[in-house]
Amino acid sequence: MLAVAVHLIGALACGVADAIAPGLVPPSWPGGLLLVSGGLALPGGSLAALDLLVLVHKKRQRHDVMMAPPSIRLLTVVLTAFNDEESIGLAVDDFRQHPLVKRVIVVDNDSTDHTASVAREHGAIVVHESLPGYGRCVYRALQEGLTYSDTELTLLCEGDMTFRSFDIEKFMSYIPHADIVNGTRIVEQLRAQRTQLTNFMYYGNFFVGKLLEAKHLGKGTFTDVGTTYKLCRNSALRALLPFLRPSINLEFNAHFLDTALSESVHIMECPITFHGRVGLSKGGNTSNRRAFAVGMRMIRGILSGWPTA
């Protein structure tokens, strides 16, 4: 990709030099740039074509469509929360009213407001996670979902009202074909007009999703590596949790997906509705600059491995 970018810069420089000052600007430097970058792009493009046209068939997994409806359709819902007193009551009420939800657990990540008390008032089971960080909160939420034997499915979500229980039916229609169904916010018609996801975050997230897909070619289609909302079979979670690193912070979802795919967990994406947040955003969506830093850590983790501490 770098070679292609340099190649395009060289081509543009040649065109601009010729248009603005014909014969005045020596074409040697853009021409040389074009030649060098072209020399890099040609073998790179050839190898990519070989990979896609010849090797991709060997990389693709040979499997039939998974058809394994869960024997128990009831869900344990686990909501992550940090200083979400404005939204947590609404979120708990929304999920508790769904007929497939057996219980709602709120994992309070050491909030300094009334998140925990509001969640209890609305009927949630509240557990306290004292170690700060998005990854630790999500990891604890998944652990809590596994403690109940009367449900086989754990639905992970956030308590800020960006996601709604309305999408549970969609998740349930996909879960017979996967171990984990990951929500995707990529469908434009399902996104509210005003959300914390800027265009930069939207397309950056899509790019990282395709990078993940390229790494695990043939294992699925991936367009969203940043969403918390996902439905998991407890059997898959029990096998996966020992390989996850809760110390990984805002990029934990990408780590979760990458690790699950490496462990041959079957993952599918499901288009979900995405709504404006109730309250202030405190994660990776607070600014494009912060989102860029999170995205770079995702890319580094996918390409070179995730930090161990």
Protein Blocks (a to p, Z undefined) as FASTA:
>chain_A
ZZmmmmmmmmmmmmmmmmmmghkaccklmmmmmmmmmmmmmmmmmmmmmmmmmmmmmmpc
cddddddddfblcdcdddddehilkmmmmmmmmmmmpmklmbdcdddehiablmlmmmmm
nopacdddfbgcjklmmmmmmmmmmmpckbcbdcdddfehpacfklmmmmmmmmmmpfbd
cddfkbmklpcfbdcbdfklmmmmmmmmmmmmmmmgoiaccfbfkbfbdcddfklmmmmm
mmpcfkbcklmmmmmmmmmmmnopacddddddddddedjdfblmlbmklmmmmmmmmmmm
mmnopafZZ
